[in-house]
Amino acid sequence: MTNDVAVYDAMRPGPANGDDPWLDRMGTRKAIVRDGLTIVPRSLAFCPHEWIDENGYVNLKLVQQSPRPFSV
């Protein structure tokens, strides 16, 4: 797994009632924190580093072109 990158589901912090909406986006911990988002608990996955875009998020177009699935 030396070429794989840990990615997480991102969510926008919600109101005080704890309703945090999932953004349908996966990215590196650094990108998610940088953008003021939070990580969905227990959402760790690994993907090839080639699938990560310049912003630190998974590029779904590249994922769809590859037969390699995510691994948990």
PyMOL commands that place a pseudoatom at each C-alpha (Angstrom):
pseudoatom trace, name=CA, resn=MET, resi=1, chain=A, elem=C, hetatm=0, pos=[0.000, 0.000, 0.000]
pseudoatom trace, name=CA, resn=THR, resi=2, chain=A, elem=C, hetatm=0, pos=[2.928, 2.350, -0.417]
pseudoatom trace, name=CA, resn=ASN, resi=3, chain=A, elem=C, hetatm=0, pos=[1.245, 4.153, -3.342]
pseudoatom trace, name=CA, resn=ASP, resi=4, chain=A, elem=C, hetatm=0, pos=[-2.153, 4.313, -1.694]
pseudoatom trace, name=CA, resn=VAL, resi=5, chain=A, elem=C, hetatm=0, pos=[-3.455, 7.423, 0.042]
pseudoatom trace, name=CA, resn=ALA, resi=6, chain=A, elem=C, hetatm=0, pos=[-5.791, 7.490, 3.033]
pseudoatom trace, name=CA, resn=VAL, resi=7, chain=A, elem=C, hetatm=0, pos=[-8.997, 9.381, 2.189]
pseudoatom trace, name=CA, resn=TYR, resi=8, chain=A, elem=C, hetatm=0, pos=[-12.116, 10.191, 4.187]
pseudoatom trace, name=CA, resn=ASP, resi=9, chain=A, elem=C, hetatm=0, pos=[-15.691, 11.287, 3.538]
pseudoatom trace, name=CA, resn=ALA, resi=10, chain=A, elem=C, hetatm=0, pos=[-16.137, 15.012, 4.118]
pseudoatom trace, name=CA, resn=MET, resi=11, chain=A, elem=C, hetatm=0, pos=[-19.077, 16.710, 5.765]
pseudoatom trace, name=CA, resn=ARG, resi=12, chain=A, elem=C, hetatm=0, pos=[-19.957, 20.308, 6.458]
pseudoatom trace, name=CA, resn=PRO, resi=13, chain=A, elem=C, hetatm=0, pos=[-20.304, 21.113, 10.143]
pseudoatom trace, name=CA, resn=GLY, resi=14, chain=A, elem=C, hetatm=0, pos=[-24.009, 21.514, 10.798]
pseudoatom trace, name=CA, resn=PRO, resi=15, chain=A, elem=C, hetatm=0, pos=[-25.992, 23.511, 13.328]
pseudoatom trace, name=CA, resn=ALA, resi=16, chain=A, elem=C, hetatm=0, pos=[-25.845, 22.848, 17.051]
pseudoatom trace, name=CA, resn=ASN, resi=17, chain=A, elem=C, hetatm=0, pos=[-28.311, 19.949, 16.743]
pseudoatom trace, name=CA, resn=GLY, resi=18, chain=A, elem=C, hetatm=0, pos=[-25.512, 17.816, 15.291]
pseudoatom trace, name=CA, resn=ASP, resi=19, chain=A, elem=C, hetatm=0, pos=[-26.976, 17.494, 11.796]
pseudoatom trace, name=CA, resn=ASP, resi=20, chain=A, elem=C, hetatm=0, pos=[-23.795, 17.345, 9.711]
pseudoatom trace, name=CA, resn=PRO, resi=21, chain=A, elem=C, hetatm=0, pos=[-24.633, 16.906, 6.013]
pseudoatom trace, name=CA, resn=TRP, resi=22, chain=A, elem=C, hetatm=0, pos=[-22.405, 14.576, 4.029]
pseudoatom trace, name=CA, resn=LEU, resi=23, chain=A, elem=C, hetatm=0, pos=[-20.970, 16.302, 0.941]
pseudoatom trace, name=CA, resn=ASP, resi=24, chain=A, elem=C, hetatm=0, pos=[-20.627, 13.236, -1.304]
pseudoatom trace, name=CA, resn=ARG, resi=25, chain=A, elem=C, hetatm=0, pos=[-16.902, 13.974, -1.434]
pseudoatom trace, name=CA, resn=MET, resi=26, chain=A, elem=C, hetatm=0, pos=[-13.782, 12.143, -0.329]
pseudoatom trace, name=CA, resn=GLY, resi=27, chain=A, elem=C, hetatm=0, pos=[-10.419, 13.719, 0.311]
pseudoatom trace, name=CA, resn=THR, resi=28, chain=A, elem=C, hetatm=0, pos=[-7.242, 13.682, 2.312]
pseudoatom trace, name=CA, resn=ARG, resi=29, chain=A, elem=C, hetatm=0, pos=[-7.348, 14.674, 5.960]
pseudoatom trace, name=CA, resn=LYS, resi=30, chain=A, elem=C, hetatm=0, pos=[-5.249, 17.767, 5.145]
pseudoatom trace, name=CA, resn=ALA, resi=31, chain=A, elem=C, hetatm=0, pos=[-7.658, 18.981, 2.417]
pseudoatom trace, name=CA, resn=ILE, resi=32, chain=A, elem=C, hetatm=0, pos=[-10.770, 18.415, 4.510]
pseudoatom trace, name=CA, resn=VAL, resi=33, chain=A, elem=C, hetatm=0, pos=[-9.384, 20.288, 7.522]
pseudoatom trace, name=CA, resn=ARG, resi=34, chain=A, elem=C, hetatm=0, pos=[-7.972, 23.075, 5.314]
pseudoatom trace, name=CA, resn=ASP, resi=35, chain=A, elem=C, hetatm=0, pos=[-11.432, 23.667, 3.808]
pseudoatom trace, name=CA, resn=GLY, resi=36, chain=A, elem=C, hetatm=0, pos=[-13.106, 23.895, 7.219]
pseudoatom trace, name=CA, resn=LEU, resi=37, chain=A, elem=C, hetatm=0, pos=[-14.944, 20.589, 6.829]
pseudoatom trace, name=CA, resn=THR, resi=38, chain=A, elem=C, hetatm=0, pos=[-15.056, 17.618, 9.166]
pseudoatom trace, name=CA, resn=ILE, resi=39, chain=A, elem=C, hetatm=0, pos=[-14.343, 13.951, 8.606]
pseudoatom trace, name=CA, resn=VAL, resi=40, chain=A, elem=C, hetatm=0, pos=[-17.164, 11.410, 8.709]
pseudoatom trace, name=CA, resn=PRO, resi=41, chain=A, elem=C, hetatm=0, pos=[-16.331, 8.996, 11.551]
pseudoatom trace, name=CA, resn=ARG, resi=42, chain=A, elem=C, hetatm=0, pos=[-15.213, 5.537, 10.393]
pseudoatom trace, name=CA, resn=SER, resi=43, chain=A, elem=C, hetatm=0, pos=[-14.993, 6.588, 6.739]
pseudoatom trace, name=CA, resn=LEU, resi=44, chain=A, elem=C, hetatm=0, pos=[-11.356, 5.656, 6.128]
pseudoatom trace, name=CA, resn=ALA, resi=45, chain=A, elem=C, hetatm=0, pos=[-10.625, 4.279, 2.673]
pseudoatom trace, name=CA, resn=PHE, resi=46, chain=A, elem=C, hetatm=0, pos=[-7.511, 4.011, 0.522]
pseudoatom trace, name=CA, resn=CYS, resi=47, chain=A, elem=C, hetatm=0, pos=[-7.090, 4.953, -3.116]
pseudoatom trace, name=CA, resn=PRO, resi=48, chain=A, elem=C, hetatm=0, pos=[-4.186, 5.265, -5.558]
pseudoatom trace, name=CA, resn=HIS, resi=49, chain=A, elem=C, hetatm=0, pos=[-2.386, 8.593, -5.298]
pseudoatom trace, name=CA, resn=GLU, resi=50, chain=A, elem=C, hetatm=0, pos=[-3.094, 9.186, -9.001]
pseudoatom trace, name=CA, resn=TRP, resi=51, chain=A, elem=C, hetatm=0, pos=[-6.787, 9.623, -8.174]
pseudoatom trace, name=CA, resn=ILE, resi=52, chain=A, elem=C, hetatm=0, pos=[-6.142, 12.636, -5.914]
pseudoatom trace, name=CA, resn=ASP, resi=53, chain=A, elem=C, hetatm=0, pos=[-6.571, 16.012, -7.617]
pseudoatom trace, name=CA, resn=GLU, resi=54, chain=A, elem=C, hetatm=0, pos=[-4.540, 19.163, -6.982]
pseudoatom trace, name=CA, resn=ASN, resi=55, chain=A, elem=C, hetatm=0, pos=[-6.975, 20.187, -4.214]
pseudoatom trace, name=CA, resn=GLY, resi=56, chain=A, elem=C, hetatm=0, pos=[-6.555, 16.952, -2.257]
pseudoatom trace, name=CA, resn=TYR, resi=57, chain=A, elem=C, hetatm=0, pos=[-9.880, 15.356, -3.176]
pseudoatom trace, name=CA, resn=VAL, resi=58, chain=A, elem=C, hetatm=0, pos=[-10.675, 12.144, -5.044]
pseudoatom trace, name=CA, resn=ASN, resi=59, chain=A, elem=C, hetatm=0, pos=[-11.311, 12.806, -8.747]
pseudoatom trace, name=CA, resn=LEU, resi=60, chain=A, elem=C, hetatm=0, pos=[-14.360, 10.669, -9.544]
pseudoatom trace, name=CA, resn=LYS, resi=61, chain=A, elem=C, hetatm=0, pos=[-13.710, 10.747, -13.298]
pseudoatom trace, name=CA, resn=LEU, resi=62, chain=A, elem=C, hetatm=0, pos=[-10.386, 8.996, -12.751]
pseudoatom trace, name=CA, resn=VAL, resi=63, chain=A, elem=C, hetatm=0, pos=[-12.006, 6.495, -10.386]
pseudoatom trace, name=CA, resn=GLN, resi=64, chain=A, elem=C, hetatm=0, pos=[-14.652, 5.605, -12.978]
pseudoatom trace, name=CA, resn=GLN, resi=65, chain=A, elem=C, hetatm=0, pos=[-11.977, 4.974, -15.625]
pseudoatom trace, name=CA, resn=SER, resi=66, chain=A, elem=C, hetatm=0, pos=[-10.153, 2.443, -13.458]
pseudoatom trace, name=CA, resn=PRO, resi=67, chain=A, elem=C, hetatm=0, pos=[-11.123, -1.129, -12.624]
pseudoatom trace, name=CA, resn=ARG, resi=68, chain=A, elem=C, hetatm=0, pos=[-9.434, -0.808, -9.187]
pseudoatom trace, name=CA, resn=PRO, resi=69, chain=A, elem=C, hetatm=0, pos=[-11.950, -0.550, -6.341]
pseudoatom trace, name=CA, resn=PHE, resi=70, chain=A, elem=C, hetatm=0, pos=[-11.446, 1.330, -3.092]
pseudoatom trace, name=CA, resn=SER, resi=71, chain=A, elem=C, hetatm=0, pos=[-10.170, -0.736, -0.191]
pseudoatom trace, name=CA, resn=VAL, resi=72, chain=A, elem=C, hetatm=0, pos=[-11.295, -0.290, 3.366]
for i in range(1, 72): cmd.bond("trace and resi %d" % i, "trace and resi %d" % (i + 1))
show_as sticks, trace
zoom trace
